[in-house]
Amino acid sequence: MKIGRFQHEGVLTYGILDPEEQEWVLLKGDPMFAGYETTGERAKITEVTLVAPVIPRSKVVGVGKNYHDHVEEMKSVTGGDVPKEPLLFLKPNTAVIGPNEPIVLPAISNKVEHEGELVVVIGKVAKNVPAERALDYVFGYTIGNDVSARDLQVADGQWARAKGFDTFAPLGPVIETEFELADAAIQTRVNGEIRQDGNISDLIFDVPAIIAHASAAFTLLPGDVIMTGTPAGVGPIAAGDTVEVEIEGLGILRNPVKAA
């Protein structure tokens, strides 16, 4: 089931996609908290403007170096070998934007790069969750782009500023509640050129392991999201570019890029 969050007739609304009719079935409230009660109304997909499918209540959790090929390509930048456990960092929820919203390049960085990722949306309070029960706490899945100012990441020696700028966490286009984790292609394109081409089956630490590790450190709240890492092929983006991240079964997250 694909759940969208969108502007419809000037109102922020949630809906369930009816793919056959190409319509949204409008919901009375946020389904994460209010369930799936409908209003009885529908809207054509052409009549709505999608926004970020979720705004995290407290945080965006990132996972660094979670594909073997990405570990290799980053050795000359951030150093290090394959992590022995999930390498976590945080992005502020103010970094979140939705589909078709512009990624804004900060004037203080000369090297901003894309990182297409599978994103987990947490559905209920999670603390000290064992891996074997971790998926019980997942509301659904979406696509993300962990935009990173690589020069600042190197200069700072840690990642908060480099990955935390406003607009550096595009999410969307929808949340899929029944996504198959076993095998799905992930691809990032810039102006139509393929930059990243991987598969989520290649994650070093899978989703249950990540949730267990993160929830052992801090409480995950409904609406928090976890960006699970990016495959090899990260690269620079520039003003005027269009970045697309596509995950099989989830759709395409598309964002233009502009200067500050």
Backbone bond lengths (Angstrom), bond angles and torsions (degrees), N, CA, C in turn:
res aa  C-N    CA-C-N  psi(-1)  N-CA   C-N-CA  omega(-1)  CA-C   N-CA-C  phi
1 M - - - 1.463 - - 1.524 109.48 -
2 K 1.314 115.89 127.04 1.458 120.75 -179.66 1.532 109.35 -99.89
3 I 1.328 114.67 125.52 1.463 121.85 -178.69 1.524 108.52 -111.95
4 G 1.319 115.87 130.51 1.451 120.93 179.16 1.519 111.59 -116.92
5 R 1.302 114.08 158.21 1.466 122.66 174.16 1.519 105.30 -127.06
6 F 1.322 117.58 126.27 1.458 119.07 -168.90 1.522 111.65 -157.44
7 Q 1.320 113.81 164.31 1.456 121.61 172.21 1.524 107.99 -90.72
8 H 1.342 115.46 127.73 1.464 120.74 178.03 1.520 108.59 -138.27
9 E 1.307 115.78 116.41 1.464 121.87 -178.12 1.535 111.40 53.74
10 G 1.340 114.42 41.99 1.457 120.79 175.96 1.512 115.65 79.42
11 V 1.343 117.14 6.08 1.467 121.16 -177.30 1.523 109.17 -120.83
12 L 1.345 116.26 138.09 1.458 121.23 175.00 1.523 108.27 -75.92
13 T 1.320 116.79 121.89 1.457 122.50 -169.53 1.524 110.50 -136.33
14 Y 1.333 116.11 152.59 1.459 122.55 172.67 1.524 108.85 -109.22
15 G 1.334 116.22 150.63 1.450 119.41 178.72 1.508 112.26 -154.43
16 I 1.329 114.51 163.63 1.461 122.95 174.82 1.521 107.11 -107.52
17 L 1.321 116.52 130.80 1.454 120.63 -177.20 1.528 111.18 -76.19
18 D 1.328 116.07 128.64 1.457 123.00 168.63 1.524 106.32 -99.81
19 P 1.349 118.12 97.78 1.468 119.97 -171.73 1.522 113.63 -67.05
20 E 1.319 117.48 -29.41 1.459 119.57 -178.96 1.524 111.36 -69.10
21 E 1.326 115.72 -42.11 1.466 120.02 -178.63 1.524 112.65 -89.82
22 Q 1.361 115.58 -8.00 1.469 120.22 -176.13 1.528 110.33 55.05
23 E 1.329 114.18 48.60 1.455 121.86 -179.61 1.518 110.03 -135.06
24 W 1.327 113.86 156.52 1.456 121.23 171.72 1.525 109.00 -99.05
25 V 1.327 115.99 130.56 1.461 122.09 171.27 1.525 106.52 -89.07
26 L 1.318 117.53 114.39 1.460 121.14 -170.88 1.533 111.09 -75.30
27 L 1.325 114.63 139.10 1.460 122.16 179.32 1.525 110.64 -104.05
28 K 1.333 115.43 155.73 1.460 119.95 -178.44 1.527 112.76 -74.92
29 G 1.320 117.24 -23.00 1.462 120.00 -178.70 1.515 110.94 -161.79
30 D 1.321 115.66 -170.71 1.457 122.21 177.65 1.524 108.29 -67.04
31 P 1.334 118.35 115.93 1.466 120.02 -174.99 1.522 114.00 -63.89
32 M 1.331 117.10 -20.80 1.459 119.52 178.17 1.526 111.55 -64.92
33 F 1.326 115.49 -28.51 1.457 120.35 -176.87 1.529 113.00 -117.15
34 A 1.340 116.60 -28.54 1.462 120.12 -173.24 1.521 113.50 -109.35
35 G 1.334 118.48 -0.36 1.449 120.10 -179.07 1.522 112.26 80.05
36 Y 1.329 115.16 -163.79 1.455 120.84 -170.34 1.526 113.19 -112.13
37 E 1.314 117.18 30.67 1.461 119.80 177.69 1.523 109.32 -70.01
38 T 1.331 115.86 129.64 1.456 120.83 -175.74 1.522 111.42 -96.18
39 T 1.317 115.15 162.65 1.468 120.89 178.17 1.520 111.90 -89.55
40 G 1.330 117.09 -12.37 1.456 120.87 -173.87 1.517 112.44 89.79
41 E 1.324 117.17 -1.90 1.463 121.81 -179.38 1.522 110.47 -103.85
42 R 1.327 114.26 158.24 1.455 121.66 175.55 1.527 109.25 -132.83
43 A 1.329 114.68 158.91 1.466 119.86 176.22 1.515 108.65 -141.11
44 K 1.322 116.86 136.75 1.461 120.90 174.93 1.524 109.39 -63.88
45 I 1.323 116.21 148.29 1.462 118.86 -179.39 1.522 111.08 -62.06
46 T 1.318 116.72 -24.22 1.465 120.80 178.98 1.522 112.32 -78.85
47 E 1.320 117.01 -8.08 1.468 121.48 -176.93 1.522 112.69 -98.34
48 V 1.332 117.65 0.58 1.459 119.98 -177.02 1.522 109.95 -123.59
49 T 1.330 115.53 159.57 1.463 122.51 174.10 1.516 108.19 -118.28
50 L 1.324 116.07 111.54 1.459 120.29 -178.69 1.520 110.90 -65.93
51 V 1.334 115.05 141.36 1.463 122.30 171.70 1.526 107.18 -123.26
52 A 1.315 117.66 -179.88 1.465 120.12 178.99 1.519 109.32 -53.02
53 P 1.335 118.69 128.94 1.468 120.15 -174.98 1.508 113.82 -66.94
54 V 1.336 116.84 -16.25 1.461 120.92 177.39 1.525 107.87 -154.34
55 I 1.318 115.73 142.56 1.467 121.75 169.35 1.521 106.73 -112.02
56 P 1.323 117.91 111.70 1.467 119.85 -175.92 1.523 112.28 -55.28
57 R 1.324 116.31 136.49 1.460 120.40 178.95 1.524 111.49 -65.35
58 S 1.329 116.10 -34.28 1.461 117.34 -175.59 1.520 114.16 -132.43
59 K 1.338 119.12 -33.72 1.467 117.30 -169.78 1.523 112.71 -165.39
60 V 1.312 112.21 156.83 1.459 122.71 167.01 1.519 106.04 -110.18
61 V 1.306 116.77 120.81 1.460 122.14 179.27 1.521 108.31 -97.07
62 G 1.305 116.81 127.61 1.455 121.45 176.82 1.512 110.94 -107.48
63 V 1.320 115.67 153.47 1.468 122.04 175.09 1.523 107.95 -123.08
64 G 1.304 116.43 119.07 1.452 121.23 -178.59 1.519 112.45 -90.89
65 K 1.329 115.49 150.11 1.470 122.11 171.56 1.523 111.97 51.39
66 N 1.333 116.08 57.05 1.468 119.36 -175.35 1.531 112.77 -112.51
67 Y 1.332 117.38 11.76 1.463 122.71 168.24 1.527 106.97 -128.08
68 H 1.337 116.79 135.56 1.468 119.81 -176.93 1.520 111.98 -56.63
69 D 1.337 117.61 -42.66 1.466 119.07 -177.09 1.527 112.04 -67.40
70 H 1.339 116.50 -30.84 1.469 119.60 177.47 1.532 110.96 -72.66
71 V 1.336 116.89 -35.83 1.473 120.10 175.11 1.521 109.52 -56.96
72 E 1.315 116.46 -44.83 1.462 120.93 -178.62 1.524 111.56 -63.23
73 E 1.341 117.26 -45.01 1.463 118.99 -175.83 1.529 111.91 -71.30
74 M 1.351 117.81 -20.59 1.461 120.92 -177.93 1.525 113.61 -94.28
75 K 1.316 118.13 -3.30 1.465 119.94 -176.47 1.520 111.71 -58.67
76 S 1.319 117.84 -38.25 1.460 120.52 -178.17 1.523 111.87 -77.25
77 V 1.339 116.73 -12.04 1.471 120.55 -177.56 1.519 111.01 -100.25
78 T 1.334 116.25 -55.08 1.467 120.62 -175.97 1.514 112.54 -114.93
79 G 1.343 117.56 -5.97 1.448 121.22 177.34 1.518 112.14 71.52
80 G 1.340 115.23 -178.25 1.450 120.76 173.39 1.504 114.68 90.79
81 D 1.350 114.52 161.44 1.442 122.30 179.35 1.528 109.45 -103.95
82 V 1.310 116.62 -169.72 1.461 121.18 177.83 1.530 108.80 -61.65
83 P 1.323 118.94 126.95 1.470 120.55 -179.43 1.526 111.36 -61.07
84 K 1.328 115.66 147.47 1.460 120.23 178.19 1.525 111.82 -81.93
85 E 1.307 117.15 -17.03 1.456 123.56 174.54 1.525 107.00 -149.87
86 P 1.335 118.41 164.13 1.462 119.79 -176.21 1.525 112.46 -53.86
87 L 1.324 115.36 131.93 1.459 122.53 -178.54 1.530 107.77 -94.02
88 L 1.325 117.27 104.68 1.453 122.36 -171.42 1.528 112.39 -98.62
89 F 1.330 115.06 147.37 1.461 122.19 169.46 1.520 107.14 -147.40
90 L 1.320 116.92 169.44 1.456 121.90 -177.58 1.523 110.75 -120.19
91 K 1.315 115.72 143.29 1.458 123.49 169.55 1.527 106.54 -116.92
92 P 1.327 118.94 142.86 1.469 119.81 178.41 1.521 110.91 -70.44
93 N 1.340 116.01 151.83 1.463 118.19 178.45 1.525 112.06 -68.02
94 T 1.329 117.56 -14.92 1.469 120.95 175.94 1.525 112.56 -71.55
95 A 1.334 117.30 -9.63 1.462 120.64 177.39 1.527 112.05 -81.13
96 V 1.333 117.70 -11.78 1.463 121.31 -172.72 1.525 111.53 -75.33
97 I 1.330 114.93 133.54 1.460 122.73 168.92 1.524 107.47 -134.09
98 G 1.330 116.79 171.86 1.445 121.55 -178.00 1.509 113.19 -108.42
99 P 1.332 116.54 -172.32 1.458 121.02 178.52 1.525 111.87 -59.98
100 N 1.319 115.30 140.71 1.470 123.81 175.75 1.519 113.94 69.23
101 E 1.324 118.43 0.53 1.465 120.19 172.75 1.520 108.76 -82.02
102 P 1.321 118.51 146.41 1.462 119.77 -174.33 1.524 113.83 -77.57
103 I 1.323 114.58 138.50 1.459 121.67 165.69 1.527 106.18 -78.68
104 V 1.321 116.92 123.76 1.468 121.20 -176.12 1.527 109.09 -101.30
105 L 1.316 116.26 120.98 1.457 121.30 -178.62 1.528 110.05 -79.50
106 P 1.332 118.11 121.37 1.462 119.38 179.61 1.528 111.68 -68.57
107 A 1.310 115.91 142.28 1.459 120.49 -177.36 1.524 112.61 -64.44
108 I 1.340 117.09 -23.00 1.462 120.26 -175.22 1.525 112.91 -86.49
109 S 1.325 117.73 0.97 1.465 120.27 178.65 1.513 110.22 -118.11
110 N 1.334 115.26 141.93 1.456 121.59 177.76 1.527 112.64 -110.28
111 K 1.350 116.53 2.85 1.466 118.98 -177.72 1.518 109.50 -149.84
112 V 1.320 115.90 88.48 1.463 121.61 176.20 1.522 108.31 -102.74
113 E 1.339 116.35 134.43 1.456 121.17 -175.17 1.524 112.02 -126.62
114 H 1.327 115.63 154.29 1.460 123.12 176.35 1.521 109.76 -87.43
115 E 1.345 116.63 153.39 1.463 122.83 171.39 1.530 107.91 -148.40
116 G 1.321 117.40 96.37 1.452 121.25 179.69 1.520 111.59 -73.65
117 E 1.349 116.77 136.67 1.467 120.09 -172.43 1.533 112.72 -148.11
118 L 1.334 115.02 151.24 1.452 122.13 165.48 1.523 108.30 -75.58
119 V 1.343 116.40 136.79 1.464 121.39 -178.13 1.526 110.03 -121.51
120 V 1.315 115.46 133.08 1.462 123.14 176.80 1.528 108.76 -98.62
121 V 1.335 116.35 132.16 1.459 121.50 176.71 1.523 108.21 -105.13
122 I 1.320 116.51 119.21 1.462 121.89 -178.92 1.537 109.56 -76.32
123 G 1.346 116.20 137.57 1.454 120.33 -175.13 1.508 115.91 -107.94
124 K 1.339 117.81 -16.06 1.462 120.14 178.00 1.516 109.49 -153.93
125 V 1.334 115.79 163.51 1.462 120.96 -175.47 1.526 109.73 -56.75
126 A 1.327 115.54 128.38 1.459 121.18 -176.49 1.520 109.87 -129.00
127 K 1.317 115.97 121.25 1.462 121.74 176.64 1.523 108.25 -143.64
128 N 1.332 115.83 128.41 1.462 122.29 -179.69 1.527 111.37 52.98
129 V 1.318 115.28 48.69 1.462 121.31 -177.80 1.531 109.53 -84.81
130 P 1.330 119.45 127.12 1.464 120.11 175.51 1.516 110.82 -72.03
131 A 1.312 116.21 150.63 1.459 120.44 -175.72 1.521 112.04 -58.23
132 E 1.338 117.68 -35.94 1.459 119.67 -176.92 1.524 113.11 -68.92
133 R 1.325 118.17 -13.79 1.460 121.36 177.82 1.525 111.97 -115.27
134 A 1.312 117.42 5.15 1.463 121.26 -170.58 1.523 113.01 -62.57
135 L 1.315 117.82 -38.48 1.459 119.81 -175.89 1.528 112.18 -68.63
136 D 1.335 117.52 -16.44 1.467 120.85 175.36 1.530 111.43 -65.72
137 Y 1.324 117.15 -17.70 1.462 121.81 -176.40 1.534 111.98 -99.64
138 V 1.316 116.87 4.09 1.460 121.74 -177.59 1.524 109.86 -94.34
139 F 1.331 116.40 128.91 1.458 121.41 174.50 1.522 110.54 -83.50
140 G 1.322 115.84 -39.10 1.459 119.88 -179.44 1.518 110.94 176.12
141 Y 1.329 114.95 -166.19 1.464 121.62 -173.75 1.524 109.81 -135.83
142 T 1.316 115.82 148.15 1.447 121.25 175.60 1.526 108.22 -144.81
143 I 1.319 116.07 -170.91 1.465 122.50 -178.47 1.522 108.76 -110.70
144 G 1.325 116.42 145.41 1.453 120.43 176.71 1.515 112.06 -137.83
145 N 1.310 114.55 164.00 1.461 121.96 175.14 1.530 106.48 -130.42
146 D 1.324 115.62 107.82 1.467 121.19 -179.35 1.534 108.34 -82.44
147 V 1.321 116.23 73.43 1.468 121.53 -177.73 1.533 108.86 -60.96
148 S 1.322 115.60 136.54 1.466 120.54 -172.09 1.525 111.18 -138.57
149 A 1.317 115.62 131.46 1.468 121.13 172.14 1.529 106.90 -85.59
150 R 1.319 115.49 94.72 1.457 119.85 -168.63 1.519 112.72 -65.34
151 D 1.332 117.53 -36.66 1.462 118.99 179.88 1.524 111.44 -64.98
152 L 1.320 117.62 -36.80 1.467 120.96 178.22 1.518 111.23 -73.93
153 Q 1.324 116.90 -32.34 1.465 120.41 175.92 1.525 110.35 -60.46
154 V 1.328 116.01 -42.72 1.465 120.28 178.78 1.523 110.88 -70.48
155 A 1.322 116.59 -43.22 1.463 120.59 -177.20 1.519 112.58 -65.29
156 D 1.341 116.26 -39.81 1.463 120.18 -176.69 1.514 113.07 -78.36
157 G 1.318 117.63 -28.64 1.453 120.24 -176.44 1.521 113.11 78.50
158 Q 1.301 118.00 -0.13 1.468 124.00 171.51 1.523 106.71 -148.80
159 W 1.329 116.91 175.55 1.459 118.12 -159.08 1.524 115.58 -111.86
160 A 1.299 118.98 -3.15 1.468 120.42 -170.56 1.523 112.69 -60.33
161 R 1.320 117.78 -51.03 1.457 120.30 -177.90 1.526 110.82 -70.00
162 A 1.330 116.68 -44.17 1.454 120.86 -174.78 1.523 112.90 -61.75
163 K 1.333 117.14 -30.10 1.452 121.42 -176.72 1.530 112.76 -109.58
164 G 1.337 116.83 1.84 1.446 119.39 -171.71 1.514 117.09 -108.05
165 F 1.335 118.00 3.66 1.463 119.54 -179.54 1.528 111.02 -60.01
166 D 1.316 116.09 150.35 1.460 120.61 170.83 1.530 108.96 -51.98
167 T 1.326 116.60 137.39 1.471 127.09 179.28 1.520 113.15 80.09
168 F 1.324 119.35 4.26 1.468 121.62 -176.04 1.529 113.40 -89.80
169 A 1.338 117.46 12.99 1.469 119.85 176.39 1.529 110.49 -137.51
170 P 1.327 118.41 64.90 1.458 119.45 174.41 1.534 110.81 -61.11
171 L 1.345 116.06 137.62 1.463 122.42 177.98 1.521 109.34 -133.79
172 G 1.339 116.56 146.97 1.458 120.15 174.76 1.521 111.10 141.99
173 P 1.331 117.67 -169.80 1.461 124.83 3.77 1.521 114.11 -82.53
174 V 1.369 116.71 -23.35 1.459 121.45 -177.01 1.524 108.23 -141.33
175 I 1.332 116.02 174.53 1.462 122.19 170.45 1.521 107.72 -105.85
176 E 1.326 116.11 127.33 1.462 121.93 175.77 1.529 108.16 -102.51
177 T 1.330 116.71 121.52 1.462 120.33 -175.87 1.521 112.82 -86.23
178 E 1.338 118.05 -12.86 1.462 120.91 -174.30 1.524 111.27 -124.76
179 F 1.304 116.57 38.96 1.457 122.16 -176.48 1.520 110.69 -72.87
180 E 1.331 116.48 137.94 1.456 122.79 178.13 1.533 109.61 -89.10
181 L 1.333 115.57 113.19 1.463 120.58 -174.18 1.527 113.78 -77.36
182 A 1.316 117.47 -18.34 1.460 119.99 -168.66 1.525 113.26 -61.82
183 D 1.327 117.76 -37.65 1.451 119.09 -171.23 1.523 109.46 -163.12
184 A 1.323 117.11 113.25 1.460 120.64 176.70 1.526 108.99 -152.28
185 A 1.312 116.07 133.17 1.460 120.73 178.66 1.523 110.12 -71.99
186 I 1.339 115.51 143.88 1.459 122.16 174.33 1.519 108.18 -128.74
187 Q 1.327 115.66 130.39 1.460 120.27 -176.12 1.523 109.65 -139.78
188 T 1.322 116.02 137.73 1.461 122.05 174.04 1.518 108.92 -117.36
189 R 1.336 114.68 132.45 1.469 120.98 179.77 1.530 109.40 -125.44
190 V 1.315 115.86 143.69 1.459 121.88 173.83 1.522 107.24 -122.08
191 N 1.328 115.35 117.06 1.472 121.33 -175.77 1.530 111.43 54.09
192 G 1.338 115.53 35.85 1.459 121.12 178.24 1.511 115.00 87.07
193 E 1.329 117.64 -12.23 1.467 121.48 179.83 1.524 109.58 -85.08
194 I 1.325 117.21 128.51 1.461 120.89 179.44 1.518 109.76 -71.33
195 R 1.322 115.65 124.16 1.469 121.55 177.82 1.537 111.19 -107.80
196 Q 1.332 116.24 -42.24 1.465 121.77 -179.10 1.524 108.14 -124.50
197 D 1.310 115.91 136.12 1.460 120.47 -178.18 1.523 107.73 -147.45
198 G 1.331 116.40 96.49 1.456 120.59 -174.96 1.511 112.00 -138.81
199 N 1.321 115.64 -163.92 1.458 121.82 179.68 1.518 108.32 -145.30
200 I 1.334 116.61 137.17 1.463 118.84 -176.83 1.525 112.42 -67.58
201 S 1.323 117.38 -13.17 1.465 119.63 174.96 1.523 111.33 -66.91
202 D 1.343 116.88 -13.33 1.462 121.36 -178.95 1.533 113.27 -90.96
203 L 1.340 117.22 4.64 1.468 119.46 176.13 1.530 110.45 -55.05
204 I 1.325 117.00 136.09 1.464 120.82 175.63 1.524 109.52 -69.28
205 F 1.325 116.51 -49.11 1.465 122.32 175.52 1.518 107.51 -111.52
206 D 1.341 117.01 123.57 1.451 119.87 -176.04 1.530 110.78 -79.19
207 V 1.314 115.83 175.90 1.464 120.86 -174.82 1.525 112.75 -58.67
208 P 1.342 120.36 -48.19 1.471 118.72 178.27 1.527 113.20 -57.86
209 A 1.325 116.95 -41.00 1.471 119.85 179.66 1.521 111.37 -64.65
210 I 1.329 116.49 -38.60 1.466 120.25 179.70 1.526 110.76 -66.23
211 I 1.325 117.16 -46.00 1.470 120.23 -179.84 1.520 110.61 -62.01
212 A 1.330 117.17 -43.35 1.460 120.47 179.18 1.525 111.02 -60.79
213 H 1.328 116.27 -44.73 1.463 120.55 -178.04 1.526 111.27 -66.95
214 A 1.332 116.87 -44.57 1.469 120.31 -178.58 1.524 111.01 -66.69
215 S 1.328 117.11 -43.97 1.468 119.84 -176.05 1.523 112.31 -71.36
216 A 1.315 117.52 -16.40 1.459 120.32 173.39 1.524 111.30 -73.78
217 A 1.331 116.09 -21.93 1.464 120.72 -178.88 1.521 112.30 -95.73
218 F 1.339 116.75 -45.02 1.456 120.42 -176.90 1.518 109.59 -146.77
219 T 1.314 115.50 151.83 1.450 121.16 -179.88 1.522 110.43 -69.55
220 L 1.316 115.76 129.90 1.456 121.88 174.49 1.521 108.13 -93.91
221 L 1.325 116.67 131.76 1.457 121.94 -177.29 1.519 110.81 -106.06
222 P 1.327 117.98 155.44 1.459 120.29 175.73 1.527 110.75 -54.39
223 G 1.311 115.76 129.64 1.456 120.85 -177.77 1.513 113.85 95.92
224 D 1.331 118.22 -17.34 1.463 119.18 172.09 1.527 109.01 -62.55
225 V 1.315 116.56 150.42 1.458 120.02 179.66 1.521 110.13 -125.92
226 I 1.332 114.16 150.99 1.459 121.56 177.11 1.525 108.18 -120.81
227 M 1.319 116.70 119.10 1.463 122.71 174.06 1.529 106.76 -88.89
228 T 1.341 117.07 119.33 1.455 121.08 -162.73 1.520 115.83 -88.74
229 G 1.317 117.94 1.71 1.459 120.26 179.55 1.515 111.40 114.79
230 T 1.315 115.30 164.79 1.467 120.86 -173.04 1.523 111.20 -126.13
231 P 1.331 117.76 144.35 1.466 119.73 174.15 1.524 111.93 -75.92
232 A 1.307 116.07 176.47 1.473 121.41 -179.93 1.523 110.56 -63.12
233 G 1.333 113.80 157.59 1.455 119.94 176.19 1.508 114.26 111.38
234 V 1.337 117.15 10.56 1.462 118.79 178.02 1.521 108.85 -60.22
235 G 1.343 114.97 147.33 1.452 117.67 -177.55 1.507 111.73 -163.08
236 P 1.325 116.73 173.41 1.462 121.30 -172.60 1.522 112.77 -73.59
237 I 1.316 114.92 151.05 1.460 122.32 170.95 1.521 107.95 -124.53
238 A 1.344 114.85 153.43 1.463 120.58 -175.60 1.519 109.16 -136.31
239 A 1.315 115.43 160.25 1.462 120.69 177.06 1.517 109.83 -54.77
240 G 1.325 115.91 134.15 1.451 121.82 -177.81 1.516 114.19 97.29
241 D 1.333 117.23 -15.08 1.458 121.30 177.98 1.533 110.60 -72.90
242 T 1.331 114.65 161.13 1.459 122.63 168.05 1.517 107.74 -125.10
243 V 1.339 115.85 125.72 1.462 121.80 -178.37 1.527 108.62 -106.33
244 E 1.317 116.20 130.50 1.461 121.83 175.83 1.519 109.42 -123.19
245 V 1.323 116.15 129.04 1.455 121.88 172.20 1.517 107.12 -115.27
246 E 1.318 116.34 123.14 1.464 121.04 -177.96 1.521 109.55 -121.25
247 I 1.334 115.75 131.47 1.456 121.82 173.31 1.520 107.79 -124.49
248 E 1.296 115.23 128.16 1.454 121.55 -179.08 1.530 110.44 -54.36
249 G 1.318 116.45 122.69 1.455 121.47 179.77 1.507 114.51 94.37
250 L 1.326 117.44 -13.99 1.465 121.27 -178.54 1.519 113.33 -112.85
251 G 1.319 117.48 -20.66 1.458 119.93 178.96 1.508 112.92 106.52
252 I 1.329 115.39 -155.46 1.461 122.46 -177.11 1.522 109.67 -127.74
253 L 1.326 115.83 127.43 1.459 122.84 172.39 1.522 107.55 -98.54
254 R 1.308 116.28 117.03 1.470 121.75 -174.48 1.529 109.93 -119.86
255 N 1.336 116.58 130.12 1.459 121.40 178.60 1.519 111.02 -140.56
256 P 1.328 118.08 132.34 1.467 120.21 170.45 1.525 109.92 -76.45
257 V 1.303 115.75 165.45 1.459 121.93 179.63 1.527 108.64 -122.61
258 K 1.335 116.74 134.91 1.450 119.35 177.04 1.514 110.45 -139.96
259 A 1.321 116.03 160.38 1.453 121.62 177.10 1.522 110.08 -77.27
260 A 1.327 115.40 156.25 1.465 120.06 178.61 1.523 109.89 -66.06
